[in-house]
Amino acid sequence: MTALALIAAARELAPVLAGRAAAAEAAGRIPGETVADMQAAGFFKVLQPKRYGGEELDPQTFFEVQMALAQGCMSTAWVYGVVGVHNWQLALFDDRAQQDVWGKNPETLIASTYMPVGKVTPVEGGFRLSGHWKFSSGSELCDWIFLGALVPPAVAGEPPEYRTFLLPRSDYRIERNWDVMGLRATGSHDIHVDDAFVPAYRTHRSVDGANGTSPGCAVNPSPLYRLPFAQIFVRAVCTACIGALEGGLDDFRRYADGRVSANGGTKTAEDPGAQVACANTAVAIDEMKVLLRRNFDELLASATRGETVDMTRRTHFRYQSAQVAERCAQLANQLLRYAGGNGIYLSNPLVRRFLDLHAARAHYANNVDRFGQNLGGVLMGRPNGDYFL
């Protein structure tokens, strides 16, 4: 499929997702028909290797699809971003791991939680893994999972090594405990593992993901798979915010045109404050999209030349990514402010978007203070304190 066809299909599905959003929120998970629709449309194949039926398209296409879906339902787009990006990361693993997941069914989906909280014990042929991880979005929809953990150093005094561990559904338990204010339909439950064996080939070193030296590059040689893992993932947990804000702006425009204030009898659409809030939101959406595309144009160009983007530039991109959720949440605040008293009813779709955007701010990758401080320090000669770049 072409990029344009995929993006058009996502835009067509968005109104359908909006109609399912309330039921999805009440159920605490993405409906099965929505997953089936996304599979049928080929959305999960955007970043998947061609060897397994994927399209190997650019990240810009992936994120355009995500933003289009978010205009209908941010929870659906969030799950698509997180789960869909795993089809890119699995391509970085040893080919044996790719065969384990996709050998019989290339439609198989993978969940994740990258918090480095697992207990790792090296053993012959691999590792024993145990632990309790939080925030695994879409976990009930998937048959495999990526889990983050630190491998103890082989030599005393050396730092531990961060790796992603790949486990089948039989090796972990999902604790259904997702009860939150926003992004309720993401079903981001806890994960428990009790002393599971993980072969070494089903692990991926973060240093390989950062340097473009992943073992999967031997069978998936496209420059797409030499992009820094962190730069892809952090965008997967913020870009839905842009689409959700764009959908919220559409909601607000329709609402404002029909709402007449009880204090003065004027339409909200004629309120100067509402007009400025609307304009600021539209301009910000445009700016955030332009930056997203520009950054990945630069990253892909470097990967195509066989070069790596320097760490200062990556730190710059990281902060721009972290700003997205905060910026979108604040703009949603302004829109809701001018929606008036009737605007706070839960039946108003703008309220769901408001809550979803504020929930997105809680993700570690969207910690605007931490990554802003790091970039500022680097620019002033301080050492980089973020190694997920």
N, C-alpha and C positions, 0 to 999 in steps of 0.2 A: 504494500500500500504506500501511497505517497504521503508526505508530511501534510500537505494541504487537505487530503481526504480524511486523514485521522483527526485533524483539528476541526474540520467541518462536522465530522461525526460527533465529536465531543460537544460542540455547540448545539447540535440537534438534541443530544441527550440531556443537556442541562435543564430544560423545563420539566422533563420527566423526573429528574432527580429532585427538583424543587417540590414536586407533587408528592414525593415519597419521604421528604425530609422529616416531617413530624412523626411519621410512623417509625422511621429509622431511629430517631432520637428516643422515642418511647421504648423501643426494643433494645436499645443500647448496642446496635450493630448494623452494618450495612446489609440491606435485604439481599437474599440469594439472587433475585431477579436482576438486581443492579450489578452484581458480580458477573452474572451470565451475560448481561448486556455489554459490559466492558471487555469480557473475554471475546465475545463475538465480534466486537468492533476492532479488535486487535490492539487495544491500548497497552496491554502488558507486554507486547512484543516490540515496542518502540526501541528500547535499549537492549533487547535480547539478541544474542549472537545469531547470525544467519544459519550457522551450523545446526541450531535447534529451532529453526522456523521463525526466528526473529527478523526484525527489519534493520537493526544496526543504524538507526537514525541518530541525528545529533541531539544533545541535551536540550537545545532550544525547542525542538518539536515536543519532547517529553513535557517540558514545563508549560508550553502553550496548551497542550491537552489538559494538564492539571489545572491551569487557570480557568479554562473553559468549563470544566466540570465543577469547579468551585463556585461559579456563578449560580449554579443550581443548588449545590449542597457542599459546604466546606468539609464536613466529615468524610464524605465520599472522596473528595479530592485529596484530603489528607492521607487517607488509606491508600489511594492510588499512588500518591507520591512516595510514601514509605515502602509499600509492598512492591510497586513497580520498579523502584530503583534497585531492588535486590536482584532483579534479572540482569542488571548491569554488574553488580558486585560478584555474583556467582561466576560470571565470565572471567573473573580475575583468579579464581581458584584453580587448583590442579584439575586437569580434565577428568580425572576419576570422580571428583566431587560433582562435576557437572553431569556426568553420566548417572551418578546415583540419584540425582534429583530429576533430571529431564530425560534420562535414557528411555523410559517407558512412556512418559507423559510430559511433553514439553509445555503443557499448560499448567503444570504444578507451580504453586505459589509459595513464597517464603516470607515469614514474619521476622521480626528482629527486636532486640533491645540491646544497645551497645554499652550500657553502663558497665564499667570494669569491676564488677562485684563478684565474679565467680572465683571459686577456689580451684586452683589447677595443680595437679600432681603429674609430673612427667613419668611415663611408663614406657615399656618397650612397644614401639610401633605407634605411639601417640600420647594421649593424655587421659587422665580421669578428671571429670568436671562435675562440680556441685555448686549450688547457689540458688539465690532468690533474686530475680530481676523484676523491675517494675516497668510499666508503660510500653507494652507490646501491642501496638496498634494493628487491628485487623487479625489478631492472632488466631481467632476461631475460624478464619477463612482459609488458613494455610496448613500445609502438611509438613513443612520444615521450618527451621528457625535459625537465625544468626544470633549468637550471644557473645557479648564482649567479656574479656577476662585478661588478666595479666599473668604471663608465664614467668615463674621464678627464674632468676639469672642462673646460668650454669657456673659462673664464677662469682664468689662472694665479693660484694662491693659494687658490682655492676648493676645498672637499673633493670627492672623487670621489662619484659617485652609485651606490648599490647598485641593481641590477636583476636580475630573473629572466629568463633567456633560454630560449625554447621552441624545441627542435630535433627534427626527425624522425629516426627510427632510421638513415636513410641518411647522416646527418651526424655520427654519433659511433660509437665503437668501445667495446665492453665487454671489459675485461680480467678474466677469471675468476680471481680471486686471493683469494676469501673463505675463509679457513681460521683459525677463531677458536674460543674456548672456549665461547661461548654465542651464542644467536640464530643458530645455524648454518644453519637453513633459510631465513633471510631473503635469502640470496644477494646480499649488499650489496657488489657488485663495484666496481672502479674504472672510470671513464669517461674516454675520450680524445677530444679534438676537435682537428682540424688545419685551421685557417683556414677555418671554415665561415661563409657569409653568413647573417645573421639579420635579416630585415626588422624595421624599427622597431616595427611593430604586433605582432610576436611577442615583445615585451619588456614587462615590468611593473615599474614603479618602486616601490620599497619605501615611499617617502613616500606614494604613493597608497593602498597597502594599509593603512598606519597611520592615514590620515586619512579613509578611506571615500570617496575621490575617484577610484576606479579607473574607467577607460574602460568596462569591462563593466557598470558600474552603469546605464549609459544603456539597456541592453537587458535587464538583470536587476535590476529595481528593488527586490526584496525586501530588507528590513533585514538578512537573513542575509548579504548580500554587502557590507554596510558594516561588518561586524565587523573588528577589527584582525587582519591576517593572522597576525602573530606569536603572538597569543593562541590562535588555532586550531592552528597548527602545533606549538607546543611541547607541547600536550596530546596531539597525535598520536603523540609519541615517549615518552610516559610513562604514558599511561592503560592500555596493555596490561599494565603491571606490576601494576595493581590486580586485574585479572581473573586474571592468572597466580598472584598470591598467594592469591586466593580459591580457585582450583583446587588450589593447593598445600595450603591448609588442609584442604580436603576429602580430599586424598590422605593427609595426616597423620592425620586423625581415623580414617580406615579402617585405616591401618597401626597406629596406637597401640592401637586396640581389640583387635587380634589379636596384638600382640607381647607376649611375656613375657620379661622380663629374665633373662639367664643368671646375674646376680648378685642373687639375692634372690627370684626367681620371681614377681615382681609384674608386672602389666600396665602398660605405659607410660601407659595412660589413667588409672591410679591414682597416677601420679607427680605430686606437687604442682607441680614445676617445669614439667612438660609441660602441666599444666592452665593455669598462668599464661601460658605462651607461647601456648597456644591462645586464651585469652581476649584477650590483648593484640592478637593478630593480627586476631581478629574485630572488635574495637572499632576498630582502626586502619582496616580496610577500610571500615567504615561511615563513619568520619570523612572519609576521602579522597573517597568518593563524594558525601557531602553538600557538601563544599567545591567539588567539580567542578561540581555542578548549580547551587549558589548563585552561583558566579562567572559562569557563562554566563547564568543568569537576569538578572543585573545587566547584563552586556554587551549582551544582546539587548534588554532594556528601554531602554537608552540609545540603541541603534541605531534602535529603533522610534520613539523620540521625536525622532530626528534629531540627537541629541547625541553627543558623544564622551566616553569615560571618561578622566579626567585621568591624567597620567603616573605620579603617585605610586601611584594605585590599580592601574594596569597593572603597575608594578614589584612591588607586593604580590602580585598574581596570578602573576606570573612566578616569584617565589620559591616560592610554594606548588606550582607545577607542577614546579619543579626538585627539590623535596624528595621527590616521589613515588617515584622509582626508588631513591634512597638508603634511604628508609624501608622500602620493600618488601623490598629486599635484606637489610637488617638483621633484619627479622622472619623472613625465610626462614632466616637463620642460626640463629635461636633454635629454629625447628621442626626443622631438620636436626640440631641439637645433641642433641635429645631423641629422635631416631630411632635412636640407638645405632650399634653397629658395622655391623650389617646394612644400616643406612640409607644407607651411602655407596656401595653398589653402583650402577652405572650403570643397572641394570634398575629401580631405584626412580624413579618419575616425579618425585618431589620433587627429585631431583638435577638433572634437566634444568631444572626451574623455578628452582632455586638458581643454576645457571650462566647461564640466560637473564637473570635479574634483575640479576646482577652485570655482565653484558655491557651491559645498558641504562644502567647508571651511567656508561659511558664516552661517551655521546653528549654533545656540547657543551651542548645545551639542558638537560641534567640535572646540570650542574656546580653542585652545591648551595653550595659555598663562594663562587664568583664572584657568584652572584645574591643570596645572602644578604648578602654584603658591600655590594653595590650598594644593596639596599633599606635596610640599616642606615645607610649613608652619606646616602641621600636623606632619611631620617627625621630625620637630625641636621644637615640643611642643606647637605650636600655636593652637588655637581652629579651628575646622573644619568650613569652611564658605559655604559649599555646602550641602544642605539637600535633594537633588535629587539623592540619592544614593541607 
